[in-house]
Structure formats: structure tokens, C-alpha cells
Amino acid sequence: MPVPWFLLSLALGPSPMVLSLERLMGPQDAANCSLGLSCHLWDGDVLCLPGNIEPAPGPVLVPTRLQTKLVLRCHQETDCNLCVRVAVDLAVRGHWEEPEDEEQFGRAADPELEEPKNASLQAQVVLSFQAYPTARCVRLEVQVPAALVQPGQSVGSVTFDCFEAALGAEVQIWSYTQPRYQKELNFIQQLPDCRGLEVQDGIQSCWALPWLNVSADGEDVQLVLDVSEEQHFGLSLYWNQVQGPSKPWWHRNLTGPQTITLNHTDLVPCLCIQVWPLEPDSVRTSICPFKNDTRAHRNLWRAARLQLLPPRGWRLVAPCSLPAEATLCWQAPGRGSCQPLVPPLPRENVTVNEALEFPLLKGHPNLCVQVSSGEKLQLQECLWSDSLGPLKDDMLLVETRGPQDNRSICALEPSGCTPLLSRASTRAARLGEQLLQDLQSGQCLQLWDDDLGALWACPMDKYIHQRWALVWLACLLFAAVLFLLLLLKKDHVKGWLRLLKEDVYSGAAARGRAALLLYSADDAGFERLVGTLASALCQLPLRVAVDLWSRRELSAQGSLAWFHAQRLQILQEGGVVILLFSPGAVALCQEWLQDGTSSTPGAHRPHDAFAASLSCVLPDFLQGRAPGRYIGAYFEGLLHPDAVPALFRAVPVLALPSQLPDFLRTLQGPGAARPGWLSNRAERVSRALQPALDSCLLPPGTQETGLEMAPEAGDRT
């Protein structure tokens, strides 16, 4: 039995006080002004285009305050809708500036400037209204007589009747003038539901509104709709975006009663629920119940990711808005945490899904982005690691410029920024003079430059080689002596050398290679076949990552975050991603290619890393980055070779088990073992795969072809 979490009607918040509302008869919009003003409402809606802020040419009217009041717009006594009345206070801003000498300007003074005290003012006031799923903009023309024009003084207000909205909806209202002389006013209001109104009998949608019980069932959340069996209604889950339109996530037309189960990993603060009776002109009622849920906020950060927009752009991608700040940092290989570059680089506020520009001249694999919320680091990613390769052992020099061309240069190290010409016992201090010579001779790459300073990345490879030259010489000498000793007793060690050689062939090439295995979980039999393949590859040995063995990490991080972390690590280590094609995988790829966008991760099983990975895998193929990083495979008898989409044939696509030797040779990469070893290992893998493959080739019984969720199981597509 689910434990009640919180009960609500679908537009709930805390139950507000009961409101008695004024009624407006008729469908027409109207505008009214305070005493002394004249106003006119333009016919029809207008485009919502605020435009840029312009300097005021003289006294102008600007909105100073927004106020709202709820009313009812009624077509008949029992046919009313909730409506928002908006009142805008106006004031005069600016003043006339009379030229001191008309001849100085080479023309006569503007006639409107000759008698400023006798001039009236006119303004075009725009009201913008947004409440999912509707948006409107209206224009009000306001005239202020000259007697009321006093700079800095309020002149009155204009009232608009009215914007219709759904019960329980969150509405946003903006007000500005055209042209715009200041930042627009913004007002957000949560409307009441049927229980907060005294006029339920006048709003037909309140007569048979579905009631919703949201409860916790272990880690999951259940939406229980308590309605009669005959009642038909629509239910929609969507992400309420602060900027831009809301993004639909799940929609169904249902017949009550129903129970919908949501995975706790799908909860985010902006996830909202909307319900409405399936009747003509029914009012839609919405609520966002997870705004303050701690799990939802954790999930939001887990779903967030950073995206590089060449050449120097980037953005934070997340389903909801986030209060975040971003900084650049320098990640040295194997030397602890990433060191923030603030100062000299600035800290920037981040807007979700909005493109931002790096203040850089060039990218570098060691440059990473840190995103923080408050004092907590939430996200870090080295965006150039894919395109520019793994981290480099470069030294970052920070140049600081002061007045009178004074400048100082220090090297960023884990202990801080070390001046190059110092007596500190650090690597940068010991190589200070050489680093300065490299900087002056142009061997360092300039990453950033402005009036305050510059950043330079200087290669350290040659100094590492010089330092270890004597050590390598000693090692070579020791190896030569050891080799001579072995030659003297070659009969005794000949067998041992043969075994050592075989061991080098059998494991040395493959041991250092990592592989990420991606597949679509078509059914339980296919998952067993994938598990058998992964286990066989581990015996070669290869280091194989597959979601079957990482269920706990998938539940904690989410499919997309888990895949992104595994892919980044394996590619940085020089590994390979295996795309295992099946009928389900081909269908997902075709769906993505036809629609131009990947399926929503929440629409598939929670542990389906293949579906979550398409948004990252397919761009690599479309942009030509796949060769050398990916390899394709399919099982003979389960998929026809021509079924693999042509896009993926940019990399080898091999049939298993007949092409196992080529498959293993490609997995090993450069320096593959001899053919005899490959044939031996291929036979082992083939013997391990055959029973599981034969089981999959049996006549289909109850194989799943998709994830169609029953209503009581939580249908999310």
C-alpha cells in the first residue's frame, strides 16, 4: 500500500482562502484608464517583440508597477472562465533639453522642444502574457495631457480586461513600451484551483475535475487519479521552462481511474502535471509539485551536461533552469583537482540552454569548465578532450599586467602560482629561466590576452626527456648486461623465453585496451547473449564496460550521465566503443535519424544506455569523428547485414561469430597479436557464444519488442 506523500487537487498549492470574484459578461477585451488619461486597445493580438532599449529623446511614459486581479469572464451565468485583469502604473521619465545656441546645430530648434510645458505625451504599452500552453501580447495606446506631464511623477494607470488562464496555472506577465526605454516589468502569479473559488458552479471544468493523489512507493512516485470509469480526460507531463516555451515530455488520453508510476530518477523541479476533461473548450489545470523536492534537484544536476560549440562557444544543457556560475580551470594530468583561473578570468552567471562564449584565443585539452551552485561544485568537464586529445603535461604561465607596462609572470602549480625567478623548490622554479626563454621564443601557446594579463601553455616534454635521459641510459646498459648473461645460459632459459613470448603475444596488446559495449535490451535472451560476449571478451583479457554490470551506478547517475562518463574515460585511454546492432537498436537509430533528435531518455527503460547514448554517438558519425573510436557488430541470424544503417558503415561492422578474428584484431588496435593467437582466442569466444546464440534463435515466444508501459506501471513514452 503506497504511503501518502501529499494529497492535492490538480492545481493545488496550500489551500488558499476562498475568493469571490467579479464577473465580466461577454468575450470582448477592454482597456480603461485612470482619470485624466485617454487610452485605446488595438484590435487583435500583436507580436511579442520587446526590441532593444533605446535612449529617451525627452520626457517619455514608462511602466513602473504591475498589478493583477482575478475576475471571471462569463458567456452565460454558468459558463465562466478564470481571467487575469492587469493594471499598469505609468510615470514620466526624462526631461526636455533645450539647445543653448540653435546656430551651433546648424538648424532651427525642433518645434516640439520650443514649448515643452505645453506638449502631451503618448505611449504604446505592450502587455505580454504566458501561461502554458498559451501566450498573448496586446497593445494599449495611452495619451497623457500636457497638464499631467511632470518629469519623475506618476500620471495614473491603465487597466486591461483580461487574459484567460487555466485553473491552478502559473502565469507570467511582462510590460514594456514600444520603443522600449527601460527593462521590462515582470510579474509571476500562481492561480488558485476550484477549491479556492466561491463560484465553482459558474466554472464547468470544476464540475467533473479529476482528483489526483501523489504518493511515494519506495523510490518511485505514483500519480493516482480518482475518477469514475466512464470519465475521459487528458494527462500531460511537461517541463516548465522559465525561458522559452514548455517542453512536452509525456501525454496520454485516459479513462479513469488510473495509476501512473514515475521513476524517482525522472523527477526534476520543473516537471509539471496538467489534466483536463476531454470535452470541448475544457480548461486545462496545471501544477508543478516537485519544485522543492530534494531528489528532484539532485536529479537535475545529474542530468545537466556541458556542450562545446566550436570554435569558442559552449552551453549548459539541462531540462530546467539552474542557479549556476561557471569558471574555467586548469587540469594538470595526475596532479589533483582542477585549479580555477579566477582571477584573472572572470566568473560568469550561466543561463541554461543558452550559448556562451569563452574569453579565449584558443582551446586546450587541459582547460575545463566548472559549474557551481552557491559554494558547491556541481559539474566539471574538459570540453576539448574529445577534439584535442588527452591531457598534456604543459605548464600554464599566468602573466599579470600593471600600470606603466609593469608585468609579472608565474607558473600555476598545485601549491599556487609560483614566480618563475624564485628560489622555491618546485618544478616551475627550477625551470624558470628555460620557461622564460620558451615564452620569448614563441614556443608557448597563448590561450588568453587582454589589458589585465595573459595565459600561456608551455610544453614540458623536452624537460622530462632531459631529466630521464641518464636514467634510461642506465636501464639500457643494465638490459644489455642481462641479455649477455642470458645468452650464456640460453639452453636453460630457452623454454622460459618461449613461455614469456607466448604470454606477451596473448595478453600484452589487449590488456591495456578498454572497450565500452553498447546495445539495445531487446529481450532477456538477448541480454544474456550480450553478457556472455562481455564475459568472453574479459577473458582475452580486455577491460569491458557494459551497463549490465553497472545497474547501481545507472540508477544513481542516470543512463546519459553514466554513458558520457564511461565514453570520455575510455576514449581518453585510447579505447574503443562497440556498437552491437540488433532489431531494437536499428529501430532506435532509424527513429533518431528520421526525427532529427534523439528519443527522450525517460521514454525507454531506465537502464537502457544505448537509447541514452544516441545523442552523443550519432553526432560523432555525422561529423566524421567515428573512425578509430567505434566498431560495429551484429549476431548472424538475429539481424540481416543490410539492416545496419548506412551512416554506421563508416567504421567496420562485423558479423559474429564468423568474423570473430577480424573483430578481435580491430579491438586490439595497433600492434595486434599474431594470427595463430587470434584464431585460438576466436575459437574460445565462439564456443562461449554459441549456446546463448542458439537460445536466441529459437522460435520467438514472449520476446519484448519495446517498452509499452501499462497505466498502472507508469507509461512514459
Secondary structure, 3 states (H helix, E strand, C coil): CCEEEEEEECCCCCCCCCECCEEEECCCCEEEECCCCEEEECCCCCCCCCCCECCCCCCEEEEEEEEEEEEEEEEECCEEEEEEEEEEEEEEECCCCCCCCHHHHCCCCCHHHHCHHHCCEEEEEEEEEEECCEEEEEEEEEEECHHHCCCCCEEEEEEEEEEECCCCCEEEEEEEECCECCCCEEEEEECCCHHHECCHHHCHHHCCCCEEEEEEECCEEEEEEECCCCCEEEEEEEECCCCCCCEEEEEEEEECCEEEEECHHHCCCCEEEEEEECCCCCCCEEECCCCCCHHHHHHHHHHCEEEEECCCEEEEECCCCCCEEEEEEECCCCCCCCEECCCCCCCEEECCCCCEECCCCCCCCCEEEEEEECCEEEEEECCCHHHHCCCCCEEEEEEEECHHHCEEEEEEECCEEEECCCCCCCHHHHCHHHHHHHHHCCCCEEEEECCCEEEEEEECHHHHHHHHHHHHHHHHHHHHHHHHHHHHCHHHHHHHHHHHHHHHHHHHHHHCCEEEEEECCCCHHHHHHHHHHHHHHHCCCCEEEEHHHCHHHHHHHCHHHHHHHHHHHHHHCCCEEEEEECHHHHHHHHHHHHHCCCCCHHHCCCCCHHHHHHHHHHHHHHCCCCCCCEEEEEECCCCCHHHCCHHHHHCCEEEECCCHHHHHHHHHCCCCCCHHHHHHHHHHHHHHHHHHHHHHCCCCCCCCCCCCCCHHHCCCC
